[in-house]
Amino acid sequence: MRIFKHVLAATDFSEASAGAVELAASVARDSGAALTLLHVCEVPLHMEVVPPVDMVTPAVAVAEGRLAALAGTLADRCPDATTVIRLGAPWEQLLACAAETGADLIVLGTHGRRGVAHAVLGSVAERVVQFAPVPVLTVRSPASG
């Protein structure tokens, strides 16, 4: 019985997202689901108008390498995992990628920020949970718990 058909795991390469990716790979393997690993490179708002130098291309190149290495560590459990790099606001791009890939489960880590840090930085996980049309599994960082 397939519980999920397509799992989307978001990573920012932090400790919080490492646990989420591991759990997503296990869920995908156990349910026979496809796995997509997503990293979103945030582009500062002022850069969308007139970028003074190309800071995006190097950031994307580094992210591609890290994402490919991450997929390689999961190859024994999810040999057909795909990787996606997107530019923009992480929560918006995550939801768009979920819709485009047909993901029926989103897995992402949370840093567990509270108080002023949460108010100032916002929460990608909170927005994804609020707006996602599919189940969202959040994995709290061991450091935050």
C-alpha positions as CSV (number, residue, x, y, z in Angstrom):
1,M,0.0,0.0,0.0
2,R,1.4,3.4,-1.0
3,I,0.8,6.0,1.6
4,F,2.5,8.8,-0.4
5,K,3.4,8.9,-4.1
6,H,5.7,11.9,-4.0
7,V,7.6,13.4,-1.1
8,L,9.2,16.9,-1.4
9,A,12.0,17.6,1.1
10,A,13.3,21.1,1.5
11,T,16.8,21.8,2.6
12,D,18.8,24.9,3.5
13,F,21.8,22.6,4.4
14,S,21.3,23.3,8.1
15,E,21.2,20.7,10.9
16,A,17.5,21.2,11.1
17,S,17.0,20.4,7.5
18,A,19.4,17.4,7.6
19,G,17.0,15.6,10.0
20,A,14.1,16.5,7.8
21,V,15.8,15.1,4.6
22,E,16.7,11.9,6.4
23,L,13.1,11.4,7.6
24,A,11.8,12.3,4.1
25,A,14.0,9.7,2.5
26,S,12.8,7.1,5.0
27,V,9.2,7.9,4.3
28,A,9.7,7.8,0.6
29,R,11.5,4.5,0.7
30,D,8.9,2.9,3.0
31,S,6.0,4.1,1.0
32,G,7.5,3.5,-2.4
33,A,7.3,7.3,-3.2
34,A,9.4,9.5,-5.4
35,L,11.6,11.9,-3.6
36,T,12.5,15.4,-4.6
37,L,15.1,17.4,-2.8
38,L,14.6,21.2,-3.0
39,H,16.9,24.1,-2.1
40,V,15.8,27.7,-2.6
41,C,18.4,30.4,-3.0
42,E,17.0,33.5,-1.6
43,V,17.5,36.6,-3.8
44,P,17.4,39.8,-1.8
45,L,14.6,42.1,-3.0
46,H,16.9,44.9,-4.1
47,M,18.8,42.4,-6.4
48,E,15.7,41.6,-8.3
49,V,15.7,45.2,-9.7
50,V,19.4,45.8,-10.6
51,P,22.0,43.4,-9.4
52,P,25.3,45.2,-8.9
53,V,27.3,42.0,-9.5
54,D,26.3,38.5,-10.3
55,M,25.9,36.9,-6.9
56,V,23.3,34.5,-8.0
57,T,25.3,32.3,-10.3
58,P,28.0,31.3,-7.8
59,A,25.3,30.7,-5.1
60,V,23.4,28.4,-7.4
61,A,26.6,26.6,-8.4
62,V,27.5,25.9,-4.7
63,A,23.9,24.8,-4.0
64,E,23.9,22.5,-6.9
65,G,27.1,20.8,-5.7
66,R,25.8,20.5,-2.1
67,L,22.4,19.2,-3.3
68,A,24.0,16.6,-5.6
69,A,26.2,15.4,-2.7
70,L,23.2,15.2,-0.4
71,A,21.3,13.1,-3.0
72,G,24.3,10.9,-3.3
73,T,24.2,10.1,0.5
74,L,20.6,8.9,0.0
75,A,21.2,6.8,-3.1
76,D,21.0,3.5,-1.3
77,R,17.5,4.3,0.0
78,C,16.2,6.6,-2.8
79,P,18.3,6.0,-5.9
80,D,15.9,8.0,-8.2
81,A,15.8,11.1,-6.0
82,T,15.7,14.3,-8.0
83,T,17.0,17.6,-7.1
84,V,15.6,21.1,-7.8
85,I,17.2,24.5,-7.2
86,R,14.9,27.6,-7.3
87,L,15.3,31.3,-6.7
88,G,13.1,33.4,-4.6
89,A,11.2,33.4,-1.3
90,P,11.7,29.9,0.2
91,W,8.1,29.4,1.3
92,E,6.7,30.5,-2.0
93,Q,9.1,28.5,-4.0
94,L,8.5,25.4,-1.9
95,L,4.8,25.6,-2.4
96,A,5.2,26.2,-6.1
97,C,7.6,23.2,-6.4
98,A,5.2,21.0,-4.5
99,A,2.4,21.9,-6.9
100,E,4.6,21.4,-10.0
101,T,5.9,18.1,-8.9
102,G,2.6,16.8,-7.6
103,A,4.0,16.2,-4.1
104,D,1.5,14.8,-1.7
105,L,3.8,15.3,1.4
106,I,6.2,18.2,2.2
107,V,8.9,17.6,4.7
108,L,11.0,20.4,6.1
109,G,13.1,21.3,9.1
110,T,12.4,24.1,11.6
111,H,14.9,26.0,13.6
112,G,12.5,26.6,16.4
113,R,13.1,30.3,16.7
114,R,11.0,32.1,19.2
115,G,10.3,35.7,20.3
116,V,12.0,38.5,18.5
117,A,14.1,36.2,16.3
118,H,10.9,34.6,15.0
119,A,9.1,37.9,14.6
120,V,12.0,39.5,12.7
121,L,13.0,36.5,10.6
122,G,9.6,35.0,10.1
123,S,9.1,31.3,9.7
124,V,9.3,29.4,6.4
125,A,7.8,26.3,8.1
126,E,4.9,28.3,9.5
127,R,4.0,29.8,6.1
128,V,4.2,26.4,4.4
129,V,2.0,24.8,7.0
130,Q,-0.5,27.6,6.7
131,F,-0.8,27.6,2.9
132,A,0.1,24.0,1.8
133,P,-2.7,22.1,0.2
134,V,-1.0,18.8,1.2
135,P,0.2,17.4,4.6
136,V,3.4,19.1,5.9
137,L,5.8,17.3,8.3
138,T,8.0,19.6,10.2
139,V,11.1,18.3,11.9
140,R,12.5,20.3,14.7
141,S,16.3,20.7,15.0
142,P,17.9,18.8,17.9
143,A,19.6,22.0,18.9
144,S,16.3,23.8,19.3
145,G,14.6,21.2,21.4
